Amino acid sequence: MPTTAKRVALYIRVSTTEQTTDNQRRELDAVAQRHGWEVAAVFEDAGISGAKGRDRRPGLDALMKAVARREVDMVAAWSVDRLGRSLTDLLDVLRDLHAKGVDLFLHQQGLDTSTPSGRAMYQMLGVFAEFERAMIRERVMAGLARAKAEGIKLGRRTLEDADAKKVRVIRAMLSEGTGVRRIARDLSVGVGTVLRIREAARSDVA
């Protein structure tokens, strides 16, 4: 009984209008012919940077929609950097392919996830994803520590920072014995803000 040829979608991309996708298309067509794959569709993003998201890469968006509809069995690209310029982008593509049971072939890296050794790539997805999350957390914490060391105040500006006149009014009303909630309601500020200003005023007196 004859076997059905694997349906492969080619994804080709170049970053500038001066470049051409012809070489990528020619090489991938040759690979498909050697493996006996049927080229079911070709998706192209010409003159579009890999740094742009899927919403600004119509070829990639159409490819992933074809994957979602299970119209292809494999996606073939010239190189890993054709799919994206960040680990996060690449992981998103790989997760979507894996979820639909679609394999990936990367010509320059010699990766074919339909082979036993290539399937290990999918098994490493969780490790890569955790690594990316850890790196993001580390960068955020380092940035916060650096800002603190430089005396940079983080977070939203408080009323005390933004509206000195209103602070003076609140202090005057407090000195007159007006209740905290009444001040907050009349001046459209938070109760916590009034309490904070009251504590600051008491500290000044002390």
Backbone torsions as a table, in degrees:
resi	resn	phi	psi	omega
1	MET	NA	122.5	-175.8
2	PRO	-65.9	142.4	178.4
3	THR	-84.6	148.7	178.7
4	THR	-80.8	133.3	-179.5
5	ALA	-65.9	142.6	178.7
6	LYS	-69.0	130.3	178.9
7	ARG	-84.7	118.5	-177.0
8	VAL	-117.6	138.8	174.4
9	ALA	-105.4	129.8	177.4
10	LEU	-92.6	133.5	173.8
11	TYR	-118.1	120.9	-178.6
12	ILE	-127.5	141.9	-177.9
13	ARG	-150.9	141.8	169.8
14	VAL	-129.5	153.5	-171.9
15	SER	-85.4	-26.8	-176.0
16	THR	-126.5	160.3	-179.7
17	THR	-72.2	-16.3	178.7
18	GLU	-78.0	-18.3	179.6
19	GLN	-89.1	165.1	178.8
20	THR	-128.6	149.0	178.3
21	THR	-89.7	1.1	-174.2
22	ASP	-58.1	-44.5	-177.6
23	ASN	-64.1	-42.3	178.1
24	GLN	-61.4	-44.3	-178.9
25	ARG	-62.9	-43.1	-178.0
26	ARG	-63.4	-45.9	-178.9
27	GLU	-64.8	-43.8	-178.0
28	LEU	-69.4	-35.2	174.9
29	ASP	-61.2	-41.0	-179.9
30	ALA	-65.8	-40.6	177.7
31	VAL	-61.3	-45.6	-179.7
32	ALA	-61.0	-40.1	-179.8
33	GLN	-65.5	-41.8	-180.0
34	ARG	-63.5	-35.9	-177.2
35	HIS	-89.9	-5.5	-178.6
36	GLY	75.5	25.8	178.8
37	TRP	-86.2	148.4	174.2
38	GLU	-94.0	119.7	177.5
39	VAL	-76.4	101.9	-175.2
40	ALA	-82.0	-29.4	-177.8
41	ALA	-163.4	154.5	176.1
42	VAL	-125.0	126.4	179.2
43	PHE	-116.3	132.9	-171.9
44	GLU	-133.4	137.7	169.2
45	ASP	-124.0	103.8	-177.4
46	ALA	-102.2	130.2	179.3
47	GLY	71.6	28.3	-178.6
48	ILE	-124.3	125.6	-178.8
49	SER	-67.0	144.9	176.5
50	GLY	-69.7	-13.3	178.8
51	ALA	-73.7	-17.5	-179.7
52	LYS	-76.3	148.6	-179.1
53	GLY	-75.1	172.6	-178.6
54	ARG	-58.4	-34.3	-178.3
55	ASP	-67.0	-15.7	178.5
56	ARG	-113.6	14.6	175.8
57	ARG	-127.3	86.5	-174.0
58	PRO	-58.3	-34.3	179.1
59	GLY	-64.7	-45.9	178.6
60	LEU	-65.4	-39.6	179.4
61	ASP	-62.1	-44.3	178.7
62	ALA	-65.2	-37.9	177.6
63	LEU	-60.6	-48.0	-176.7
64	MET	-68.5	-28.3	174.6
65	LYS	-69.0	-37.7	176.3
66	ALA	-65.3	-37.7	176.6
67	VAL	-63.1	-45.1	-179.1
68	ALA	-60.7	-33.9	179.2
69	ARG	-85.4	2.4	-179.5
70	ARG	56.1	41.1	178.3
71	GLU	-84.4	-10.8	179.8
72	VAL	-134.2	157.5	178.1
73	ASP	-101.6	-19.0	-177.0
74	MET	-152.2	148.9	172.3
75	VAL	-113.1	130.6	179.1
76	ALA	-118.7	130.2	178.4
77	ALA	-132.8	157.7	-178.4
78	TRP	-64.5	-43.1	-176.0
79	SER	-155.5	161.5	-178.9
80	VAL	-61.6	-32.2	-178.2
81	ASP	-76.2	-6.0	172.7
82	ARG	-73.2	-28.8	-177.2
83	LEU	-81.4	-32.1	-179.5
84	GLY	-176.6	165.6	-179.2
85	ARG	-109.1	5.5	178.2
86	SER	-136.7	156.4	179.0
87	LEU	-62.7	-36.0	-179.9
88	THR	-61.9	-46.4	178.8
89	ASP	-60.2	-46.0	-178.8
90	LEU	-61.9	-42.7	179.9
91	LEU	-63.4	-38.4	178.4
92	ASP	-61.0	-44.4	179.2
93	VAL	-64.7	-46.8	-178.2
94	LEU	-62.6	-40.4	179.3
95	ARG	-63.3	-42.3	179.8
96	ASP	-64.5	-41.4	178.7
97	LEU	-63.8	-47.4	-177.5
98	HIS	-62.5	-39.7	-178.8
99	ALA	-62.2	-31.0	-178.9
100	LYS	-96.8	3.6	179.8
101	GLY	70.1	29.3	-179.6
102	VAL	-102.0	131.0	-178.7
103	ASP	-84.4	166.4	-179.5
104	LEU	-129.5	134.3	175.0
105	PHE	-121.2	124.5	177.0
106	LEU	-116.9	113.1	-171.3
107	HIS	-62.4	-51.2	-175.0
108	GLN	-67.9	-32.9	179.9
109	GLN	-89.2	-7.3	-179.6
110	GLY	64.2	32.0	-177.9
111	LEU	-98.5	129.8	176.1
112	ASP	-138.9	104.9	-174.8
113	THR	-74.3	-1.6	175.0
114	SER	-82.9	-8.7	177.7
115	THR	-96.2	158.7	-179.9
116	PRO	-56.1	-43.5	-179.3
117	SER	-69.6	-35.6	179.5
118	GLY	-69.4	-31.2	-179.6
119	ARG	-64.7	-23.0	177.7
120	ALA	-62.0	-24.8	178.3
121	MET	-60.2	-46.0	178.7
122	TYR	-63.8	-36.1	-178.9
123	GLN	-67.7	-19.8	-179.8
124	MET	-89.3	-0.9	-176.4
125	LEU	-56.9	-45.4	-178.9
126	GLY	-61.7	-37.6	179.1
127	VAL	-65.7	-45.5	180.0
128	PHE	-62.8	-41.7	-178.3
129	ALA	-64.1	-43.4	179.1
130	GLU	-65.3	-38.4	177.4
131	PHE	-60.5	-44.5	179.8
132	GLU	-63.5	-43.6	178.9
133	ARG	-62.7	-41.0	180.0
134	ALA	-64.5	-40.0	179.7
135	MET	-65.9	-39.2	178.8
136	ILE	-65.0	-45.5	178.7
137	ARG	-60.0	-41.9	-179.2
138	GLU	-63.9	-41.8	179.3
139	ARG	-65.8	-40.0	179.5
140	VAL	-64.1	-47.7	-178.8
141	MET	-63.9	-38.3	178.3
142	ALA	-65.3	-39.9	178.3
143	GLY	-64.5	-41.5	178.4
144	LEU	-64.9	-42.5	179.8
145	ALA	-64.5	-40.9	179.5
146	ARG	-64.7	-42.6	179.7
147	ALA	-63.6	-41.4	179.5
148	LYS	-63.4	-42.3	-179.9
149	ALA	-64.2	-30.4	-179.7
150	GLU	-88.9	3.2	177.4
151	GLY	76.8	18.2	179.7
152	ILE	-81.2	127.7	179.7
153	LYS	-82.5	125.1	-176.3
154	LEU	-99.7	163.6	177.3
155	GLY	89.5	-176.3	-178.3
156	ARG	-69.7	148.0	176.3
157	ARG	-67.4	136.7	177.6
158	THR	-84.7	168.3	177.0
159	LEU	-60.2	-36.8	-180.0
160	GLU	-60.3	-33.9	178.8
161	ASP	-77.3	-34.0	-167.5
162	ALA	-96.3	-30.9	-170.5
163	ASP	-140.1	84.3	-177.9
164	ALA	-64.0	-34.7	-178.8
165	LYS	-63.2	-43.9	-179.6
166	LYS	-66.7	-34.5	177.6
167	VAL	-61.9	-42.3	179.2
168	ARG	-62.6	-38.9	178.9
169	VAL	-64.3	-43.4	179.5
170	ILE	-61.9	-43.6	179.4
171	ARG	-61.4	-40.7	-179.7
172	ALA	-65.0	-43.0	179.9
173	MET	-65.8	-37.1	177.6
174	LEU	-64.2	-41.3	-179.2
175	SER	-66.3	-25.2	178.5
176	GLU	-83.7	-4.6	177.4
177	GLY	92.5	8.4	178.3
178	THR	-66.1	138.9	-178.2
179	GLY	-66.6	152.7	-177.8
180	VAL	-59.8	-48.0	-177.7
181	ARG	-65.8	-36.8	178.5
182	ARG	-63.8	-42.8	178.4
183	ILE	-62.8	-45.2	-178.9
184	ALA	-60.2	-42.4	-179.5
185	ARG	-69.1	-45.7	-176.4
186	ASP	-67.2	-33.6	-176.1
187	LEU	-102.6	3.7	178.1
188	SER	55.8	49.2	175.3
189	VAL	-126.5	168.2	-179.7
190	GLY	-76.6	150.2	176.8
191	VAL	-59.8	-39.8	179.4
192	GLY	-60.1	-36.1	178.6
193	THR	-64.9	-43.6	179.6
194	VAL	-64.0	-43.1	178.9
195	LEU	-61.6	-40.6	-180.0
196	ARG	-64.1	-41.9	179.1
197	ILE	-67.4	-36.5	178.1
198	ARG	-63.9	-42.6	179.2
199	GLU	-65.9	-38.9	178.5
200	ALA	-64.0	-39.7	179.5
201	ALA	-65.0	-40.0	178.3
202	ARG	-65.5	-36.8	179.0
203	SER	-66.4	-37.2	179.4
204	ASP	-63.5	-39.5	-179.4
205	VAL	-68.3	-41.1	180.0
206	ALA	-65.2	NA	NA
